[in-house]
Amino acid sequence: MSTIQFLQTSPEQLAELITEGVKTQLEAFKKDLHNKEAQDDLLTREQAANLLQIHETTLWHWTNKSKVKAYSIAGKRYYKRSEILGSLTELKK
């Protein structure tokens, strides 16, 4: 077992260093979690069409052809951002 010695470091300084390290890690975790949550937000038809840079009628055709999955509530359609991005396919050269 190895030992670590803190020379010329007071207990208060050590506590502050640990606190700063934990804060940094929590902020990184929070940012990563927020990015994942943002990908699952619901988009209206207009927002989904704008994301894909297409007309709303094209989005309607793609939805009817099951290229893009839509969800409905109270007669309104919504699209999950993650599913829209997941439906994109890479072009082969």
QUIFEN-V747628 format. One record per residue. NEAR is the number of other ideal C-beta (glycine too) atoms within 8 Angstrom. Layout:
near=NEAR
near=NEAR
This chain:
near=2
near=3
near=4
near=4
near=4
near=6
near=4
near=3
near=7
near=5
near=5
near=6
near=8
near=10
near=8
near=8
near=9
near=8
near=8
near=8
near=8
near=8
near=8
near=8
near=8
near=8
near=8
near=8
near=8
near=8
near=8
near=8
near=8
near=8
near=8
near=8
near=8
near=8
near=9
near=8
near=8
near=8
near=12
near=10
near=11
near=7
near=9
near=13
near=13
near=7
near=9
near=8
near=5
near=7
near=6
near=9
near=6
near=9
near=15
near=9
near=8
near=9
near=12
near=6
near=6
near=6
near=6
near=12
near=9
near=8
near=9
near=8
near=6
near=4
near=4
near=7
near=9
near=11
near=17
near=12
near=13
near=8
near=10
near=14
near=8
near=6
near=9
near=6
near=4
near=4
near=4
near=3
near=2
